Amino acid sequence: MTVRAGYGGLAGALLAMLITASAPVAARQDYVPTLVEKDTTPLWFANDFARLEVIVGPLRSAEARTPSGGWLLAEFYRTFHENYLLESEVVDYPDGVQWKKLDTWAAAFPDSPTPHILRAMALINLAKLSTRSHIISSLPEAGWQPHLAYAREARELLDQRSAIGRQDPYYYVLLIRLLAFSGAELQDLILAHAEATERWPLYDEVHIETMQHIAVMTMHNNRTLTTFANTVHAATFSIRGDEPYAGLIDGLAERTFGHEIFSIHDVSWPRMRRGLEQMAQTHPTEDNKQRLALYACLIGDRRTTTMAFQSTSGKAVRSVWRKPQTFQSCRNWSID
């Protein structure tokens, strides 16, 4: 039915902790640092780039995942994006503290993709900050447009080091983000995504990032989004079944559509249900079990909702349900 809508002991210890222990997931106001963040923070402030390299290397494997099944590599880069290199931290370009740190890291490890990826990330954040600054201040008379200049510098950095894309899948997340920011054609995004999928078919972040931008560029054109989701499914099904498809739809809901996903985008519920069930079986965390209950409730599949709730706790995972009332309403409906 289609419905409308190796490495040293530090790395080994870190991976063992991350794979066997579940870090709480919470709304931003109740934020709990992930284990990746707890380990990287003191190293970043101590300029211990050697140990950061030891940590990030193993995370480029599709087997290095959080208890809920997400890539640990995504957690690593999200830590920098949301903390050390967020817009307010990179505004003092090019001589600020964070920029000097990235320069030192790159000089110490010139063959590592990580400092170059992080520098591109910082430049993109600076470009976004410069775009918003136009609201309160006019551009200089010379016509220099800082947001385009910073975006162009980030693109040149990635283009000059295109081999990074064979070393680290996050390269493509930034490339696609840059293409969208710079006003590229839809076909350019599709081609970049195709290359990324050929090299890193299971890297969920690049699929979600691309679909999010396609949604904006096409004004949420359902046919285009459905075609893209089906393409991702076809490229990943033989490797990991329906799980990547379910993760893609869930990621799009989390970033863009929220609980209205089924009313905005055509979703194959049988396929998504199988993927969510696979997630809950392979990674039996509370948030995965409740995620299955949520989407089954939203689509009106009472049988699946009831079965999912039978294996969950009585406390809502806020990042899944957003509102406690939704959790309680679905739970009540499943047992009526």
C-alpha positions in Angstrom: 0.0 0.0 0.0 1.3 3.4 -0.9 -0.1 6.2 1.3 -0.1 9.9 0.7 2.1 11.9 2.6 44.1 -1.2 13.8 43.9 1.7 15.9 45.1 2.3 19.5 43.5 1.4 22.7 41.6 4.7 22.9 39.8 4.0 19.7 39.0 0.5 20.8 37.7 1.6 24.1 35.6 4.4 22.6 34.0 2.1 20.0 33.2 -0.6 22.6 31.5 2.0 24.8 29.5 3.5 21.9 28.4 0.2 20.5 27.4 -1.4 23.8 26.0 1.6 25.7 23.0 3.7 24.8 23.5 7.5 25.1 20.2 9.2 26.0 18.6 11.1 23.2 16.7 14.2 24.2 15.3 17.5 23.0 17.8 20.3 22.9 16.6 21.9 26.1 17.3 18.6 27.9 20.5 17.9 26.0 22.7 15.1 27.1 26.2 15.0 25.4 26.9 11.9 23.3 29.9 9.7 24.1 31.6 11.0 21.0 31.2 14.6 22.3 32.4 13.6 25.8 35.6 12.1 24.3 36.3 14.7 21.7 35.8 17.9 23.8 38.8 17.7 26.0 41.0 16.6 23.1 39.8 19.6 20.9 40.5 22.1 23.6 43.9 20.5 24.3 44.8 20.6 20.6 45.4 16.8 20.8 44.8 16.2 17.1 46.7 13.0 17.2 44.2 11.4 19.5 41.3 12.9 17.6 42.7 11.2 14.5 42.8 7.9 16.4 39.1 8.3 17.3 37.8 9.3 13.9 39.6 6.7 11.8 37.5 3.7 12.8 34.3 5.7 12.6 34.4 5.7 8.8 33.3 2.1 8.8 29.6 1.3 8.3 29.9 -1.1 11.2 30.7 1.7 13.6 27.3 2.7 14.7 25.4 4.1 17.7 23.2 1.8 19.8 20.3 3.1 17.7 22.0 2.3 14.4 23.2 5.7 13.3 26.7 6.2 12.0 29.2 7.2 14.7 30.9 9.3 12.0 27.8 11.4 11.8 27.9 11.9 15.5 31.6 13.0 15.3 30.9 15.7 12.7 27.6 16.8 14.3 29.6 17.4 17.5 31.8 19.9 15.6 29.0 21.4 13.7 26.9 22.1 16.8 29.6 23.0 19.2 33.1 23.9 18.2 32.5 25.2 14.6 29.0 26.6 14.9 28.4 30.1 13.4 29.3 32.1 16.5 32.6 30.3 16.8 33.8 30.9 13.3 32.9 34.6 12.8 36.5 35.8 13.5 37.7 34.4 10.2 40.6 33.9 9.3 42.7 34.4 12.4 40.3 33.3 15.2 41.1 30.5 17.6 39.0 27.8 15.8 40.6 28.6 12.4 44.1 28.4 13.9 43.2 25.1 15.4 42.1 23.7 12.0 45.3 25.1 10.4 47.4 23.4 13.0 45.5 20.1 12.6 45.9 20.2 8.8 49.6 20.9 9.1 50.2 18.1 11.5 48.1 15.6 9.4 48.2 16.8 5.8 46.9 13.4 4.4 44.0 13.2 6.8 40.5 14.2 5.4 39.2 15.4 8.7 40.7 18.9 9.1 39.9 19.7 5.5 36.3 18.6 5.9 36.0 20.5 9.2 37.4 23.7 7.5 34.8 23.3 4.7 32.1 22.9 7.3 33.3 26.1 9.1 33.3 28.0 5.8 29.7 26.9 5.1 28.6 28.0 8.5 30.4 31.4 8.0 28.6 31.7 4.6 25.2 31.1 6.3 26.0 33.6 9.0 27.0 36.2 6.3 23.7 35.6 4.5 21.7 36.4 7.6 23.8 39.5 8.4 22.4 41.2 5.3 19.1 41.6 7.1 20.7 44.1 9.5 23.5 45.5 7.4 23.8 46.3 3.7 26.5 44.9 1.5 29.5 47.2 0.8 29.3 49.4 -2.3 32.1 47.4 -4.0 29.6 44.6 -4.4 31.5 42.0 -2.5 29.2 39.3 -1.3 30.8 37.5 1.6 28.4 34.6 1.7 29.2 33.7 -1.9 32.9 34.3 -1.3 33.0 31.9 1.7 30.9 29.3 -0.1 33.3 29.5 -3.1 36.3 29.0 -0.9 34.7 26.0 0.7 33.9 24.6 -2.8 37.4 25.2 -4.0 38.8 23.4 -0.9 36.6 20.3 -1.7 37.4 20.4 -5.4 41.1 20.5 -4.7 40.9 17.5 -2.5 38.2 15.4 -4.2 40.1 12.3 -3.2 38.7 12.9 0.3 35.4 11.6 -1.0 37.0 8.1 -1.2 38.2 8.4 2.3 35.3 9.9 4.2 31.6 10.0 3.2 30.9 13.3 5.0 32.7 15.0 2.1 29.6 14.4 0.1 27.3 15.8 2.7 29.2 19.1 2.6 29.4 19.0 -1.2 25.7 18.7 -1.6 25.0 21.3 1.1 27.3 23.7 -0.9 25.6 22.9 -4.2 22.2 23.8 -2.7 23.5 26.9 -0.9 25.1 28.2 -4.1 22.0 27.7 -6.2 23.1 24.7 -8.3 20.6 22.9 -10.6 18.7 20.0 -9.3 20.6 17.7 -11.7 23.9 18.7 -10.1 22.6 17.5 -6.7 21.4 14.2 -8.3 24.8 13.6 -9.9 26.7 14.3 -6.7 24.4 12.0 -4.8 24.8 9.3 -7.4 28.6 9.4 -7.0 28.2 9.4 -3.2 25.9 6.4 -3.3 28.2 4.4 -5.5 31.0 4.9 -3.0 29.1 5.0 0.3 25.6 3.4 -0.3 24.9 3.0 3.4 25.9 6.5 4.6 22.4 7.6 5.6 23.4 11.3 6.2 24.1 11.9 2.5 20.7 10.5 1.5 18.9 12.6 4.0 20.8 15.7 3.2 20.1 15.4 -0.5 16.4 14.7 -0.1 16.0 17.6 2.3 17.5 20.0 -0.3 15.5 18.4 -3.2 12.3 19.0 -1.1 13.1 22.7 -0.9 14.3 23.1 -4.5 11.2 21.4 -6.0 8.8 23.0 -3.5 8.1 19.5 -2.0 7.3 18.0 -5.4 5.9 14.6 -4.4 6.8 12.8 -7.6 10.5 13.9 -7.4 10.8 13.0 -3.8 9.2 9.6 -4.3 11.5 8.9 -7.2 14.5 9.8 -5.1 13.4 7.7 -2.2 12.9 4.7 -4.5 16.3 5.2 -6.0 17.9 5.1 -2.6 16.0 2.0 -1.8 17.0 0.2 -5.0 20.7 1.1 -4.3 20.7 -0.2 -0.7 18.1 -3.0 -0.6 20.5 -5.8 -1.4 22.9 -4.7 1.3 20.6 -3.8 4.2 17.0 -4.5 3.2 14.3 -1.9 3.8 16.1 -0.2 6.7 17.8 2.6 4.7 14.5 3.5 3.2 12.9 3.8 6.6 15.8 5.8 7.9 15.5 8.2 4.9 11.8 8.8 5.5 12.4 9.2 9.2 15.2 11.6 8.6 13.1 13.7 6.3 10.3 13.8 8.9 12.8 14.8 11.6 14.4 17.6 9.5 11.5 18.9 7.5 8.0 17.5 7.6 7.6 16.3 11.2 4.5 14.2 11.9 2.9 15.4 8.8 5.1 13.3 6.6 2.4 10.9 5.4 0.1 13.7 4.4 2.8 15.5 2.4 4.9 12.7 0.8 4.0 9.4 -0.8 5.4 6.7 1.4 5.3 3.0 0.9 4.1 2.0 4.4 4.7 -1.8 4.0 8.3 -1.0 3.0 8.8 1.5 5.8 7.2 -0.8 8.3 9.6 -3.6 7.4 12.5 -1.2 7.7 11.4 0.1 11.1 10.9 -3.5 12.3 14.4 -4.3 11.1 15.8 -1.3 12.9 14.0 -2.3 16.1 15.3 -5.9 15.8 18.9 -5.1 14.8 19.2 -2.2 17.2 16.6 -2.8 20.0 16.8 0.6 21.7 13.8 2.3 23.2 13.8 5.0 20.6 13.7 2.5 17.7 10.9 0.6 19.3 8.9 3.8 19.9 9.7 5.0 16.4 7.9 2.0 15.0 4.9 2.7 17.3 4.8 6.4 16.2 4.7 5.8 12.5 2.3 2.9 12.7 0.0 5.2 14.7 0.3 8.1 12.3 -0.6 5.8 9.4 -3.4 4.1 11.2 -1.9 0.6 11.5 -3.4 -0.4 14.8 -2.0 -3.9 14.8 1.6 -2.8 14.3 1.1 0.0 16.8 -0.2 -2.4 19.5 2.6 -4.9 18.9 5.2 -2.1 19.0 3.9 -0.7 22.3 4.0 -4.1 23.9 7.8 -4.0 23.8 8.3 -0.4 24.9 8.4 1.3 28.3 5.7 3.5 29.6 7.8 6.6 29.2 7.9 8.5 25.9 11.2 9.2 24.2 10.8 12.9 23.6 12.9 13.1 20.5 10.6 10.6 18.8 7.2 11.8 19.9 8.0 15.6 20.3 4.9 16.0 22.5 4.0 13.6 25.4 0.4 14.0 24.4 1.1 12.3 21.0 2.7 9.3 22.8 -0.3 9.0 25.2 -2.9 9.3 22.5 -1.3 6.7 20.3 -0.8 4.4 23.3 -4.5 4.7 24.3 -5.7 4.2 20.7 -3.6 1.0 20.4 -5.4 -0.7 23.3 -8.9 0.6 22.8 
